[in-house]
């Protein structure tokens, strides 16, 4: 199953969809135009069912195969939302919305799955039901969780989930995947350090929260280096330091620290949360200050199921000829993890060529990757639900 000829024929049309989405990016759950256009196209393809408003603004399409002796239902997912970044690509189809752009290729994911949906609706060369899922709010809004909580799995009886993301730095049309942890759990914390404010000329009369905060920042780095098994992964980053005074001669009463913790192992995730709380509280206490920690768990670990990983890789191998099965996991988060927590499945990466990295203002999705991506989406439905006899 190489790249399907139909997608070479559809490439100009799919590219036009992609560039339209790119020119009109939308954030988080406010993907009203995008979702509306997706639903309109799905209906024009002749899908058996198109439902809007799943997970607030998600769209679900149902395509019944030529037969259904297997009773299988396979979910194929793409994300639709953009990022709050000012675009610097210079493309003729660049974002028309100031400060918002498709800097992560979700426009490409959506267009490729639309192409696959059109093909599957035309051919129906499978035995079962394909469910195409267009999700909002991947970029921090947990749209995947919202769709699951809105009945995505049970309403359509989905048995397996498959998703894809483009990857700059990999050759266009190449695929990479791994079993197990593919992307990290992404948690965040806020540490409020309270001391005793005062005049910078009289530090002995104050409890210097800036000094306490500095010691906490340094101490937090010991968690990964001295508490986590060196053969396992973890990242603790303090990204914001904010005081309640902007004066150069005031020792602030309060300092706020904000950061993130990334892990690939559930036990390490628990361990880091516990240590962040302990390190902050005890370091502050040593200086006579107080530290209060708010720790919020974000996206779970994106965990590829072994058998499903093999299925996803085999379809990719038939398209590209070879698949990198030893891709290193990424410490970024991905809310497809919520779907993989519900049912077996896998998440694969598709090469985007030598482009700027995702989340960069000069990033752009390479339309030459569309035939391979659409072929993989369609191929997953056909391979997991083959016609019998």
C-alpha positions as CSV (number, residue, x, y, z in Angstrom):
1,X,0.0,0.0,0.0
2,X,2.2,2.9,-1.2
3,X,0.9,6.5,-1.3
4,X,-2.6,6.1,-2.7
5,X,-3.0,7.6,-6.2
6,X,-6.2,9.2,-5.2
7,X,-4.4,11.5,-2.8
8,X,-2.1,12.6,-5.6
9,X,-5.2,13.6,-7.5
10,X,-6.7,15.3,-4.5
11,X,-3.6,17.1,-3.4
12,X,-4.5,20.5,-4.9
13,X,-7.9,20.3,-3.3
14,X,-6.6,19.2,0.1
15,X,-3.8,21.8,-0.1
16,X,-6.5,24.5,-0.7
17,X,-8.3,23.4,2.4
18,X,-5.1,23.5,4.4
19,X,-4.2,27.0,3.3
20,X,-7.6,28.2,4.0
21,X,-7.4,27.0,7.6
22,X,-3.9,28.5,7.8
23,X,-5.1,31.9,6.6
24,X,-8.0,31.8,9.2
25,X,-6.5,30.4,12.4
26,X,-8.5,30.1,15.6
27,X,-7.6,29.5,19.2
28,X,-8.5,26.9,21.8
29,X,-12.2,26.1,21.8
30,X,-13.1,29.1,19.6
31,X,-12.6,27.2,16.4
32,X,-16.0,28.0,15.1
33,X,-15.2,28.8,11.5
34,X,-12.8,25.8,11.2
35,X,-15.2,23.3,12.8
36,X,-18.0,24.7,10.6
37,X,-16.0,24.3,7.5
38,X,-14.9,20.7,8.5
39,X,-18.5,19.7,9.1
40,X,-19.6,21.3,5.8
41,X,-16.9,19.3,3.9
42,X,-17.7,16.0,5.6
43,X,-21.4,16.4,4.7
44,X,-20.4,17.1,1.1
45,X,-18.4,13.8,1.1
46,X,-21.5,11.9,1.9
47,X,-20.6,10.6,5.4
48,X,-23.2,8.6,7.2
49,X,-23.2,10.9,10.2
50,X,-21.7,14.3,11.0
51,X,-22.1,15.6,14.6
52,X,-20.9,19.0,15.7
53,X,-20.4,20.3,19.2
54,X,-18.7,17.3,20.8
55,X,-16.3,18.6,23.4
56,X,-17.8,22.1,22.9
57,X,-16.6,22.6,19.3
58,X,-15.3,19.2,18.2
59,X,-16.6,17.5,15.0
60,X,-17.2,13.8,14.6
61,X,-17.9,12.0,11.3
62,X,-18.9,8.4,10.7
63,X,-18.1,6.4,7.6
64,X,-19.6,2.9,7.4
65,X,-17.6,0.3,5.4
66,X,-18.8,-1.8,2.6
67,X,-19.7,-4.5,5.2
68,X,-19.7,-4.8,9.0
69,X,-19.2,-8.4,9.8
70,X,-16.2,-7.4,12.1
71,X,-18.2,-5.0,14.2
72,X,-15.0,-3.0,14.5
73,X,-14.9,0.8,15.1
74,X,-11.6,2.7,14.5
75,X,-11.2,6.3,15.6
76,X,-8.9,8.6,13.6
77,X,-8.1,12.0,15.2
78,X,-6.8,15.4,14.1
79,X,-6.5,18.7,16.0
80,X,-7.8,22.0,14.7
81,X,-6.6,24.9,16.9
82,X,-3.8,27.4,16.3
83,X,-1.4,29.3,18.6
84,X,-1.2,32.9,19.9
85,X,1.9,33.7,17.8
86,X,2.5,36.5,15.3
87,X,3.3,34.8,12.0
88,X,6.5,35.5,10.1
89,X,6.4,33.0,7.2
90,X,5.8,35.6,4.5
91,X,3.5,33.1,2.8
92,X,0.8,34.4,0.5
93,X,-1.7,32.5,2.6
94,X,-0.3,33.8,5.9
95,X,-2.6,34.4,8.9
96,X,-5.1,37.2,8.5
97,X,-5.6,37.3,12.3
98,X,-2.9,39.4,14.0
99,X,-1.2,37.5,16.8
100,X,-2.6,34.1,15.8
101,X,-1.1,31.5,13.5
102,X,-1.0,27.8,12.8
103,X,2.5,27.3,14.2
104,X,2.1,23.6,15.0
105,X,0.6,22.2,11.7
106,X,-2.9,21.5,13.0
107,X,-4.1,23.0,9.7
108,X,-2.2,20.2,8.0
109,X,-3.5,17.5,10.3
110,X,-7.1,18.6,9.8
111,X,-6.7,18.8,6.0
112,X,-5.0,15.3,5.8
113,X,-7.8,13.7,7.8
114,X,-10.4,15.5,5.6
115,X,-8.7,14.0,2.6
116,X,-8.8,10.5,4.1
117,X,-12.5,11.0,5.0
118,X,-13.3,11.9,1.4
119,X,-11.4,8.8,0.1
120,X,-12.9,6.4,2.6
121,X,-16.4,7.7,1.9
122,X,-15.8,7.2,-1.8
123,X,-14.3,3.7,-1.6
124,X,-15.6,2.2,1.7
125,X,-13.1,-0.6,1.2
126,X,-13.2,-1.8,4.8
127,X,-15.3,-4.0,7.0
128,X,-16.5,-2.0,10.0
129,X,-16.9,1.7,10.9
130,X,-14.4,4.6,10.6
131,X,-14.9,7.5,13.0
132,X,-13.0,10.7,12.0
133,X,-12.5,13.0,15.0
134,X,-11.6,16.7,14.6
135,X,-10.6,18.1,18.0
136,X,-10.4,21.6,19.4
137,X,-8.1,23.0,22.1
138,X,-5.1,20.7,21.9
139,X,-2.8,23.6,22.8
140,X,-3.4,23.6,26.5
141,X,-7.2,23.5,26.6
142,X,-7.5,19.7,26.9
143,X,-10.0,19.4,24.1
144,X,-9.2,15.7,23.9
145,X,-10.5,15.3,27.5
146,X,-13.5,17.4,26.7
147,X,-14.5,15.1,23.8
148,X,-14.0,12.0,25.9
149,X,-16.1,13.4,28.7
150,X,-18.8,14.3,26.1
151,X,-19.3,10.7,25.2
152,X,-16.9,10.3,22.3
153,X,-15.9,6.7,23.1
154,X,-19.2,5.2,24.2
155,X,-21.5,7.0,21.8
156,X,-19.7,5.7,18.8
157,X,-18.3,2.5,20.3
158,X,-14.7,3.3,19.4
159,X,-12.4,0.4,20.0
160,X,-9.0,1.9,18.9
161,X,-7.6,5.4,18.4
162,X,-4.9,6.5,16.0
163,X,-3.5,10.0,15.7
164,X,-0.6,11.8,13.9
165,X,1.6,14.9,14.2
166,X,4.0,16.4,11.8
167,X,7.7,16.6,12.8
168,X,10.2,19.2,11.4
169,X,13.6,17.7,10.9
170,X,12.4,14.4,9.5
171,X,12.3,13.9,5.7
172,X,8.9,14.8,4.2
173,X,6.7,11.8,4.2
174,X,8.9,9.7,6.5
175,X,7.4,8.2,9.7
176,X,8.7,7.7,13.2
177,X,7.1,6.0,16.2
178,X,7.9,4.0,19.4
179,X,6.2,1.7,21.8
180,X,5.3,3.0,25.3
181,X,5.8,6.6,26.4
182,X,5.8,8.8,23.3
183,X,5.2,12.2,24.9
184,X,5.4,13.4,28.4
185,X,2.9,14.2,31.1
186,X,2.8,18.0,31.4
187,X,2.1,19.4,34.8
188,X,2.5,22.9,36.2
189,X,3.0,24.5,39.5
190,X,2.8,27.9,41.3
191,X,4.9,28.5,44.4
192,X,3.9,31.6,46.5
193,X,6.8,32.6,48.8
194,X,5.7,34.9,51.7
195,X,8.2,36.6,53.9
196,X,8.5,40.0,55.5
197,X,8.8,43.0,53.2
198,X,11.1,45.9,54.0
199,X,13.6,48.5,52.9
200,X,16.5,47.1,50.8
201,X,18.9,49.0,53.0
202,X,17.7,47.0,56.1
203,X,17.6,43.4,55.1
204,X,18.1,42.3,58.7
205,X,14.6,43.7,59.5
206,X,13.0,41.7,56.6
207,X,12.7,38.2,55.5
208,X,14.0,38.4,51.9
209,X,11.6,36.5,49.7
210,X,13.7,37.1,46.6
211,X,16.6,35.3,48.3
212,X,14.3,32.5,49.4
213,X,12.9,32.2,45.9
214,X,16.4,32.0,44.4
215,X,17.3,29.1,46.8
216,X,14.0,27.3,45.9
217,X,14.8,27.6,42.2
218,X,18.2,26.1,42.7
219,X,17.0,23.4,45.0
220,X,14.3,22.3,42.6
221,X,17.0,21.4,40.1
222,X,18.2,18.7,42.6
223,X,15.0,16.8,42.2
224,X,15.8,15.3,38.8
225,X,19.6,15.2,39.4
226,X,19.4,13.6,42.9
227,X,16.0,12.0,43.4
228,X,14.9,10.6,40.1
229,X,16.5,7.4,38.8
230,X,19.2,8.5,36.3
231,X,17.9,6.0,33.8
232,X,14.5,7.7,33.8
233,X,13.5,11.1,32.5
234,X,12.2,14.2,34.2
235,X,12.3,18.0,33.6
236,X,11.5,20.7,36.2
237,X,11.6,24.2,34.9
238,X,10.9,27.5,36.7
239,X,9.7,29.9,34.0
240,X,8.3,32.9,35.8
241,X,9.5,34.9,38.8
242,X,7.1,37.7,39.8
243,X,7.4,39.9,42.9
244,X,4.7,42.2,44.4
245,X,7.0,45.2,44.0
246,X,8.8,46.7,41.0
247,X,10.9,49.1,43.1
248,X,14.6,48.7,43.1
249,X,14.9,49.5,46.8
250,X,12.1,47.3,48.2
251,X,12.4,43.8,49.5
252,X,9.0,42.3,48.4
253,X,6.6,40.7,50.8
254,X,5.6,38.0,48.2
255,X,7.3,36.3,45.3
256,X,5.5,34.0,42.9
257,X,7.3,31.3,41.0
258,X,5.6,29.4,38.1
259,X,6.9,26.4,36.3
260,X,6.4,23.1,34.7
261,X,7.3,19.4,35.3
262,X,7.5,16.9,32.5
263,X,7.7,13.1,33.0
264,X,7.5,9.9,31.1
265,X,6.8,7.5,34.0
266,X,3.8,7.6,36.4
267,X,5.9,6.9,39.4
268,X,8.4,9.6,38.5
269,X,5.4,11.9,38.0
270,X,4.2,11.2,41.6
271,X,7.8,11.6,42.9
272,X,8.4,15.0,41.4
273,X,5.1,16.4,42.6
274,X,5.9,15.2,46.2
275,X,9.4,16.6,46.0
276,X,8.4,20.0,44.6
277,X,6.1,20.5,47.5
278,X,8.7,19.4,50.1
279,X,11.6,21.3,48.6
280,X,9.6,24.5,48.4
281,X,8.2,24.3,51.9
282,X,11.3,23.3,53.7
283,X,13.7,25.6,51.8
284,X,11.4,28.5,52.7
285,X,11.1,27.4,56.3
286,X,14.9,27.4,56.6
287,X,14.8,31.2,56.0
288,X,11.8,31.9,58.2
289,X,9.5,32.3,55.2
290,X,6.5,30.3,54.0
291,X,6.0,28.6,50.6
292,X,2.6,27.5,49.4
293,X,2.5,25.2,46.4
294,X,-0.4,24.8,43.9
295,X,0.4,21.8,41.7
296,X,-1.9,21.1,38.7
297,X,-1.7,17.9,36.8
298,X,-2.0,18.5,33.0
299,X,-2.0,16.1,30.1
300,X,-1.2,12.5,30.9
301,X,1.7,10.6,29.4
302,X,1.0,9.8,25.7
303,X,1.5,6.0,25.9
304,X,1.5,4.0,22.7
305,X,0.1,0.5,23.1
306,X,2.5,-2.1,21.9
307,X,0.2,-4.0,19.5
308,X,-1.4,-0.8,18.1
309,X,2.1,0.6,17.6
310,X,2.9,-2.3,15.4
311,X,-0.3,-1.8,13.4
312,X,0.5,1.9,12.9
313,X,4.1,1.2,11.9
314,X,3.1,-1.5,9.4
315,X,0.7,0.9,7.6
316,X,3.4,3.6,7.6
317,X,6.0,1.1,6.3
318,X,3.9,0.2,3.3
319,X,3.6,3.9,2.5
320,X,7.2,5.1,3.1
321,X,9.2,1.8,2.8
322,X,10.8,2.2,6.2
323,X,9.8,3.5,9.7
324,X,12.0,4.8,12.5
325,X,10.8,2.5,15.4
326,X,13.3,4.0,17.8
327,X,12.3,7.6,17.9
328,X,13.2,9.2,21.2
329,X,10.2,10.3,23.3
330,X,9.5,14.0,23.5
331,X,9.0,15.9,26.7
332,X,6.2,18.0,25.2
333,X,2.6,17.2,26.1
334,X,-0.2,15.9,23.9
335,X,-3.9,15.5,24.9
336,X,-4.4,12.6,22.5
337,X,-3.2,10.9,25.7
338,X,-6.8,11.1,27.1
339,X,-8.1,9.0,24.2
340,X,-5.3,6.5,24.6
341,X,-6.2,6.2,28.2
342,X,-9.6,5.1,27.2
343,X,-8.8,2.6,24.4
344,X,-5.7,1.0,22.8
345,X,-4.1,3.0,20.0
346,X,-1.0,4.8,18.8
347,X,0.4,8.2,17.9
348,X,2.8,8.5,15.0
349,X,5.0,11.3,13.6
350,X,5.1,12.4,10.0
351,X,8.2,14.2,8.6
352,X,7.7,17.9,7.7
353,X,11.2,18.3,6.2
354,X,13.8,21.0,6.9
355,X,11.5,23.6,8.3
356,X,11.3,25.8,11.4
357,X,10.4,23.9,14.5
358,X,6.7,23.8,15.6
359,X,5.7,26.8,17.8
360,X,8.1,29.0,15.9
361,X,6.7,32.1,14.0
362,X,8.4,31.0,10.8
363,X,7.0,27.4,10.9
364,X,4.8,26.2,8.1
365,X,3.3,22.8,7.3
366,X,4.8,21.3,4.1
367,X,1.9,20.4,1.8
368,X,4.1,17.8,0.1
369,X,3.5,15.6,3.2
370,X,-0.2,15.5,2.6
371,X,-0.4,12.3,0.3
372,X,1.6,10.3,2.9
373,X,-0.4,11.6,5.8
374,X,-3.8,11.0,4.2
375,X,-2.7,7.6,3.0
376,X,-1.8,6.7,6.6
377,X,-5.1,7.8,8.0
378,X,-7.1,5.9,5.3
379,X,-4.7,3.0,5.5
380,X,-5.3,2.5,9.2
381,X,-9.0,2.1,8.6
382,X,-8.5,-0.4,5.8
383,X,-5.7,-2.3,7.6
384,X,-7.5,-2.6,10.9
385,X,-10.9,-3.5,9.3
386,X,-10.0,-5.5,6.2
387,X,-12.8,-6.8,3.9
388,X,-13.3,-10.5,4.6
389,X,-13.2,-13.2,2.0
